[in-house]
C-alpha cells in the first residue's frame, strides 16, 4: 500500500516564514515544504528526509530567511504523509 501525501497551505507574513516552518517541522510527518510568493510562483522547495531535520535543514532555513526579508506575504505549502 502506498502512502498518498496530503498538502496544507498557510498564508503568512514574510517575517514569520522561518518560525512557521520550524513549527511545522516539529509537528513531524513533513515530506516537503514549498514557499510561494503572493502570485503563486514557487520560490523555494525544501525536501525533508524522514528523520533528518535540524542541522541538515539549517542552510535552507538561512536561505529562506533571506528570501523572507524580501516578501511581505507568502504561502507555505506543506506536503505531509498520512
LINQUIQUI-V303772 format. One line per field, one symbol per residue. ss: DSSP state (2 for helix, 1 for strand, 0 for the rest). burial: I if it has 16 or more other C-alpha atoms within 10 Angstrom, else O. Layout:
ss: ???
burial: ???
//
This chain:
ss: 0000011111111222222222222220011111111000011111100000022222222222222200001111111100
burial: OOOOOOOOOOOIOIIOIIOOIOOOIOOOIIIIIIIIIOOOOOOIIOOIOOOOOOOOOOOOIOOIIOIIOOIOIIIIIIIIOO
//
